[in-house]
């Protein structure tokens, strides 16, 4: 078979005194996401989808939070490493679709920048990179502005 589909999911807690990075773009907000790296939940979900499509595990296997080497790491750099890994296996991303679930901040003004940054990092045309945003209508930790989650799906094709 010459195509593979991968699904990724990630969630990080919002905390004070952290920058909010989504899709490699810094979003102005009073809180940021807690994590060992830059906690870019969007990029993390995309990487997990890429790895999952080839049954290669998850990002924690390749970039364990217990390893100080990854402290504060730029997730776009990690994404490029995952891209190289799947490329070495003879695959490439054809397109990706993602949904950011956040009550705040409003992400619509930043969607194009996130798409541009991810497309550039993954060497994809912009029309192959979808980033959407929704809320949880005030429900659960996301709805209470305590966390942001992302679902991502990628289609891989043989190179």
Sine and cosine of phi, psi and omega as CSV:
sin_phi,cos_phi,sin_psi,cos_psi,sin_omega,cos_omega
0.00,0.00,0.65,-0.76,-0.09,-1.00
-0.96,-0.27,0.18,0.98,0.10,-1.00
-0.70,-0.71,0.49,-0.87,0.07,-1.00
-0.64,-0.77,0.61,-0.79,0.06,-1.00
-0.92,-0.40,0.70,-0.72,0.05,-1.00
-0.81,-0.58,0.57,-0.82,0.01,-1.00
-0.87,-0.49,0.72,-0.69,0.04,-1.00
-0.77,-0.64,0.51,-0.86,0.04,-1.00
-0.59,-0.81,0.63,-0.78,0.12,-0.99
-0.48,-0.88,0.42,-0.91,0.03,-1.00
-0.57,-0.82,0.71,-0.71,0.08,-1.00
-0.74,-0.67,0.53,-0.85,0.03,-1.00
-0.98,0.22,0.64,-0.77,0.11,-0.99
-1.00,0.09,0.74,-0.67,-0.01,-1.00
-0.65,-0.76,0.30,-0.95,0.08,-1.00
-0.96,0.28,0.31,-0.95,0.10,-0.99
0.89,0.45,0.52,0.86,0.14,-0.99
-0.71,-0.70,0.51,-0.86,0.11,-0.99
-0.98,0.19,0.52,-0.86,0.07,-1.00
-0.99,-0.16,0.93,-0.36,0.01,-1.00
-0.91,-0.42,0.82,-0.58,0.06,-1.00
-0.71,-0.70,0.85,-0.53,-0.01,-1.00
0.88,0.48,0.51,0.86,0.00,-1.00
0.98,0.17,0.12,0.99,-0.05,-1.00
-0.91,-0.41,0.74,-0.67,0.07,-1.00
-0.98,0.17,0.82,-0.57,-0.04,-1.00
-0.97,-0.25,0.82,-0.57,0.03,-1.00
-0.90,0.43,0.85,-0.53,0.02,-1.00
-0.25,-0.97,0.39,-0.92,-0.05,-1.00
-0.96,0.27,-0.22,0.98,0.01,-1.00
-0.76,-0.65,0.25,-0.97,0.09,-1.00
-0.70,-0.71,0.03,-1.00,-0.05,-1.00
-1.00,-0.03,0.68,-0.73,-0.01,-1.00
-0.99,0.11,0.75,-0.66,0.04,-1.00
-0.01,-1.00,0.21,-0.98,-0.03,-1.00
-0.94,0.34,-0.65,0.76,0.05,-1.00
-1.00,0.01,-0.51,-0.86,0.10,-1.00
-0.97,0.24,-0.04,1.00,0.08,-1.00
0.89,0.47,0.54,0.84,0.02,-1.00
-0.95,0.30,1.00,0.00,-0.11,-0.99
-0.87,0.50,-0.55,0.83,0.02,-1.00
-0.91,0.40,-0.77,0.64,-0.01,-1.00
-0.91,0.41,-0.59,0.81,0.03,-1.00
-0.89,0.46,-0.70,0.72,0.01,-1.00
-0.90,0.44,-0.62,0.79,0.03,-1.00
-0.90,0.44,-0.70,0.71,0.02,-1.00
-0.88,0.48,-0.68,0.73,0.02,-1.00
-0.89,0.47,-0.61,0.80,0.05,-1.00
-0.90,0.43,-0.68,0.73,0.01,-1.00
-0.89,0.46,-0.74,0.68,0.00,-1.00
-0.91,0.41,-0.67,0.75,-0.01,-1.00
-0.89,0.45,-0.55,0.83,0.00,-1.00
-0.87,0.50,-0.47,0.88,-0.01,-1.00
-0.94,-0.33,0.23,0.97,0.00,-1.00
0.82,0.57,0.67,0.74,-0.03,-1.00
-0.98,-0.20,0.28,0.96,0.02,-1.00
1.00,0.02,-0.49,-0.87,-0.04,-1.00
-0.75,-0.67,0.06,-1.00,-0.09,-1.00
-0.91,0.41,-0.45,0.89,0.04,-1.00
-0.88,0.47,-0.45,0.89,0.04,-1.00
-0.95,0.32,-0.64,0.77,-0.07,-1.00
-1.00,0.01,-0.52,0.85,-0.05,-1.00
-0.75,-0.66,0.92,0.39,-0.12,-0.99
-0.90,0.44,0.68,-0.73,0.02,-1.00
-0.91,0.41,-0.26,0.97,0.05,-1.00
-0.98,0.20,-0.21,0.98,-0.03,-1.00
-1.00,-0.06,0.90,-0.44,-0.03,-1.00
-0.87,0.49,-0.31,0.95,0.02,-1.00
-0.85,0.52,-0.49,0.87,-0.07,-1.00
-0.99,-0.11,0.05,1.00,0.01,-1.00
-0.87,0.48,0.83,-0.55,0.02,-1.00
0.95,0.32,0.18,0.98,-0.08,-1.00
-0.86,0.51,0.58,-0.82,0.09,-1.00
-0.97,0.26,0.91,-0.42,-0.06,-1.00
-0.90,0.43,-0.44,0.90,0.07,-1.00
-0.90,0.43,-0.62,0.79,0.07,-1.00
-0.90,0.44,-0.65,0.76,0.03,-1.00
-0.91,0.42,-0.65,0.76,0.05,-1.00
-0.85,0.53,-0.67,0.74,0.00,-1.00
-0.92,0.40,-0.55,0.84,0.08,-1.00
-0.92,0.39,-0.65,0.76,0.05,-1.00
-0.91,0.42,-0.63,0.78,0.05,-1.00
-0.86,0.51,-0.68,0.73,0.04,-1.00
-0.90,0.44,-0.64,0.77,0.00,-1.00
-0.88,0.47,-0.73,0.68,0.01,-1.00
-0.94,0.33,-0.52,0.85,0.07,-1.00
-0.90,0.45,-0.63,0.78,0.02,-1.00
-0.91,0.41,-0.37,0.93,0.04,-1.00
-1.00,0.01,0.00,1.00,0.05,-1.00
1.00,0.00,0.37,0.93,-0.04,-1.00
-0.82,-0.58,0.36,-0.93,0.11,-0.99
-0.58,-0.81,0.41,-0.91,0.05,-1.00
-0.97,0.25,0.78,-0.63,0.10,-0.99
-1.00,0.04,-0.73,0.68,0.04,-1.00
-0.32,-0.95,0.30,-0.95,0.06,-1.00
-0.67,-0.74,0.51,-0.86,0.07,-1.00
-0.75,-0.66,0.73,-0.68,-0.03,-1.00
-0.65,-0.76,0.45,-0.89,0.04,-1.00
-0.75,-0.66,0.90,-0.44,0.07,-1.00
-1.00,-0.02,0.77,-0.63,0.00,-1.00
-0.93,-0.37,0.95,-0.32,-0.07,-1.00
-0.50,-0.87,0.74,-0.68,0.08,-1.00
-0.97,0.25,-0.59,0.80,0.02,-1.00
-0.43,-0.90,0.49,-0.87,-0.02,1.00
-0.97,0.23,0.18,-0.98,0.10,-1.00
-0.94,0.35,0.77,-0.63,-0.13,-0.99
-0.98,-0.19,-0.23,0.97,-0.06,-1.00
-0.76,0.65,-0.68,0.73,-0.01,-1.00
-0.91,0.41,-0.22,0.98,-0.09,-1.00
-0.93,-0.36,-0.06,1.00,-0.08,-1.00
-0.86,0.51,-0.73,0.69,-0.03,-1.00
-0.88,0.48,-0.68,0.73,0.01,-1.00
-0.89,0.46,-0.64,0.77,0.03,-1.00
-0.91,0.42,-0.70,0.71,0.03,-1.00
-0.88,0.48,-0.71,0.71,0.01,-1.00
-0.86,0.51,-0.72,0.69,-0.06,-1.00
-0.91,0.41,-0.70,0.72,0.01,-1.00
-0.92,0.39,-0.67,0.74,0.03,-1.00
-0.87,0.50,-0.69,0.72,0.01,-1.00
-0.90,0.44,-0.72,0.70,-0.04,-1.00
-0.90,0.43,-0.54,0.84,-0.07,-1.00
-0.99,-0.17,0.04,1.00,-0.01,-1.00
0.82,0.57,0.74,0.67,0.01,-1.00
-0.87,-0.49,0.49,-0.87,0.16,-0.99
-0.90,0.43,0.54,-0.84,-0.04,-1.00
-0.84,0.54,-0.53,0.85,-0.02,-1.00
-0.97,0.24,0.03,1.00,0.09,-1.00
-0.97,-0.26,0.10,1.00,-0.04,-1.00
-0.82,-0.57,0.93,-0.36,0.01,-1.00
-0.94,-0.34,0.80,-0.60,0.13,-0.99
-0.79,-0.61,0.85,-0.52,0.04,-1.00
-0.85,-0.53,0.28,-0.96,0.03,-1.00
-0.68,-0.73,0.56,-0.83,0.08,-1.00
-0.55,-0.83,0.09,-1.00,0.05,-1.00
-0.89,-0.45,0.08,-1.00,0.10,-0.99
-0.96,-0.30,0.37,0.93,0.08,-1.00
0.80,0.60,0.62,0.79,0.07,-1.00
0.98,0.20,0.09,1.00,-0.06,-1.00
-0.99,-0.16,0.47,-0.88,0.04,-1.00
0.85,0.53,-0.18,-0.98,-0.07,-1.00
-0.88,0.48,-0.59,0.81,0.03,-1.00
-0.92,0.40,-0.74,0.67,0.00,-1.00
-0.89,0.45,-0.43,0.90,0.03,-1.00
-1.00,-0.01,0.20,0.98,0.04,-1.00
0.90,0.44,0.55,0.84,0.02,-1.00
-0.98,-0.22,-0.19,0.98,-0.08,-1.00
-0.34,-0.94,0.28,-0.96,0.14,-0.99
-0.76,-0.65,0.68,-0.74,0.03,-1.00
-0.81,-0.58,0.33,-0.94,0.03,-1.00
-0.61,-0.79,0.67,-0.74,0.22,-0.97
-0.94,-0.33,0.70,-0.72,0.02,-1.00
-0.68,-0.73,0.59,-0.81,0.06,-1.00
-0.76,-0.65,0.72,-0.69,0.08,-1.00
-0.83,-0.56,0.52,-0.86,0.15,-0.99
-0.94,-0.35,0.86,-0.50,0.07,-1.00
-0.98,-0.20,0.57,-0.82,0.08,-1.00
-0.78,-0.63,0.43,-0.90,0.07,-1.00
-0.89,0.46,0.68,-0.74,0.01,-1.00
-0.97,0.26,0.00,0.00,0.00,0.00
